[in-house]
Amino acid sequence: MRKCYRIKVFNWISSPGAVKNTLGKEPILKLRMDPSERKESLLVVSDQLLQALAGELTEEWLHLARYLGVSDSKLYDSRTDNIGHGKEARYQTLLYWKRKQGQHATHSVLAEALSKAGRSDLSEKVQNGVGLKRQSGECKTSPELATNLSKRPRTTDESYVNWSTVVGVDVTSSMKEKKTQLVTELKNKYKYLCGDIQPVPFLRDKYDIAELFVEIGIKFLEEKHGESEKHEKWTMLEDYKRVFTGPLIKSKRRIIDGEPGYGKSTLALQIAHDWCKEKTPMKEFQVLILLRLRQFRNVPTIYSAIKKFLLPKDSKLTEDDIRNILDSSSTLILLDGYDEYPDREKEGTDIAHIIRGDMLQEPEVVLITRTSFLPPDYSNATIKRLRLTGFDDSARETYIRNVVARGCSDVADKISTFLKVNPVPADLCRTPLFFTMISYMVKNSDRFRNLKTVTQFFRHIIKCFHSHHQIKGAGGNKGKELDHSKLNIIAFKGLSRNTQQISWGKDKLIDTIGKDLYDEYVRIGILVEEEGFDYEALEYNIETRFFHKLFAEWYAAQYFAKVVEKAETEFEPWQKPRSQAAGTLQQHQAANCGKMHMVKSLNPTDVHYTYRYACGWSPEAALKIINHLGKNRKYDHYTLLCIIEWGSSLETILTTVTLLCSRQIKIDETDSLLLKKSAVNLIEFASSRKIHIRSLFLDNCLDVVCHGQLSVGPTLSLPVINTTLTELHIYKSSQEIIEEEAYSILHYAAKCIGLKQLAFWWCLIPRYIKVSESYISVLRSKEVEVRWVLSCVFVLNFETGEWEHDWLSMTDEQYQEGVEEFRRMDERRKKRLGKDSSGQEKSSALLG
């Protein structure tokens, strides 16, 4: 359908006013205006005046433009489209204002704005009409246009006509051409990004994403609505394409999170690659926008970001064109790296509005971030949650054979065998980034066999960067590292900010760390350059970042370790000093205190590798760090990981683990996959060494329960705890444990030889338990007390299979009270999660 733009048409004669056609050519027709309007028309500024004014203005022209109501995004366009031509930029900005304001672009308005901008001299000239020249002369009309004009309605009254017919322009066709241009320019950008991937920087081998990509585990938060419950659980997807085709995941807003190095950005590139190749299901989207949020410092609008970061510098598309195309097209927007978004805490940004659904409501938006950096509104019911789970055994085997070994079975067998017999690298290989590096290094070297910690492994990676650079004959420092202490400080400060920073302007970074170190690290691949745009200077620039955030943590950890080493007391949560009193001692204490405040801002949940690396770097720092983490129960899991890096004697590890296990070990539904994994490692470590675990509390985190096996996450099965566990608590608030699940939990409890108590908290379980099962006899023989906590405490009678309170069997009334309490808990839980439960009836299938 062709769009019709309606304009007022008067008698067509030569007059001082003129209207330009939409193609931007010379005036093609002139209008006779009402006498009452002619006076106002004479006050409209001329192009000649604006041209003269552009030559007079200097730095104040930006202030003038803002007083005239020109948007910042338009100013950016004027500057970048006319780099090196300041006068032309000023003229185009003023011309844009005149065209936008029409008859309101008068001398008086311009004079007032000039006065506010501090140019009263120019204001006076404009107000007095200096430089004003009336336009004159007949306009030249093309034969095609003359033919169209001859068909116009000739009347002195106002009439409405189809403007596109009058000027011979098909507006709909023009929009289609612009959309085609946008899609072409986007595909060219994505083809470059997808074909320039370097999995291991120092090897300098580059791949296309299609060669590298292997399906990684991905699951979604499923919400099942049953007759008696609302059951939430994570469910694995067959492949990443199900993100866009699965009926339960259909939404305008999705969040994909994952731990560092789990392949979040690689997945984004694979989606873009599929769109370029028009593969299902991505071909359903007419436009795909992939933006890296780490570039979004002071970005005024998302349309400006698309133009600056995705389109060629000489693209003729404007921000308005991009906006119109997105509004009228089937669009998918990928926002990659929310955890690296520098304006994450700012109010009112386009990104914040888009996540909440206040902006770009029709396009589908996928936000990609670290698990520990979810946006404030992520619990909104309309936002679908997905999570990357890393490489499983099948994915690792596929990657080794197809990508690393390139079909060579001997190489593939060598890598696979190494990973099976070396537990530390095998554990690291759950993270795709580490797995990729380990695979390539094992392929080319046998020096990995004695590496037992993450610190040792990463230290070897850095050596490989330098030594490989030397082997290739690229010069440098013969495999030795230059002094990078200043880079350590920069990395640490970047990670300790509320809005983390792992990229910097090239010139500023060179000034800080020195050109020799900068050039060396760019050559070997630890630092990576990428083009950006400085919205403060209004110019393109080079941004330099670490190859990956894990590398930033490596260098930050070295400064972190030194700061903790020099601390005069234990690693405490120091506060900033109120004042730096005079005197050497006071100044020293104040400086030390300020550093400790910076150290405190490092969140172990997000930068746990920084803590682990620091413990591997310095035994002295490790003692203080472990002591610090051990004081906070929620960091117990990280404490064990730091102990492993520390490499202290077995007696010291046993003592520390014993201390951790003397407290209750809790695995929560809100814990990241890493936290859950650390807890399982702690339990396995303690169980293998017969260390007593007082209590294990599973808080709404049971993922899979079947055949006597309990799982708290993908591939995270709880080990059978031999002779060490005293209490096991299952908390499934306002959820129903079906019969099969209940029996599997009882079966697992029977295999934990030292267990004395099993408790179910605030959930619905079967009213009657079959006592004929063999594991019930085991629980009876071990005298395990099985509790069910509702409004009061009920205990399972192993002889009758009934629940009893004070040796009396549960009555129908008591069970009904329990169901009512279950409903009240469910309502409170929904309110706590911000979910409206009104109108939803609850009836339990267990009520019969």
Secondary structure by P-SEA (a helix, b strand, c coil): cbbbbbbbbcccccccbbbbccccccccccccccccaaaaaaacccaaaaaaaaaacccaaaaaaaaacccaaaaaaaaaaccccaaaaaaaaaaaaaaaacccccaaaaaaaaaaaccaaaaaaaaacccbbbbbcbbbbcaaaaaaaaacccccccccccccccccccaaaaaaaaaaaaaaaaaaaaaaaaacccccccccccccccccccccccccbbbbbccccbbbbbbbbcccccccccccccccbbbbbbcccccaaaaaaaaaaaaaacccccccccbbbbbccccccccccaaaaaaaccccccccccaaaaaaaaacccbbbbbccccccccccccccaaaaaaaccccccbbbbbbbcccccccccccccbbbbbbbcccaaaaaaaaacccccccaaaaaaaaaaaaacaaaaaacccaaaaaaaaaaaaccccccccccaaaaaaaaaaaaaaaaaaacccccccccccaaaaaaaaaaaaacccccccccaaaaaaaccaaaaaaaaaaccbbbbbbbcccccbbbbbbbcccaaaaaaaaaaaaaaaaaacccccccccccccccccaaaaaaaaaaaaaaaaaacccccaaaaaaaaaaacaaaaaaaaaaaaacccaaaaaaaaaaaacccaaaaaaaaaaaaccbbbbcccccaaaaaaaaaaaaaaaaacccccccccccccccccccccccccccccccccccccbbbbbbccccccaaaaaaaaaaaaacccccbbbbcccccccccccccaaaaaaaaabbbbbbbccbbbbbcccccbbbcccccccaaaaaaaaaaaaaaaaaaaaaaccccccbbbbbcccc
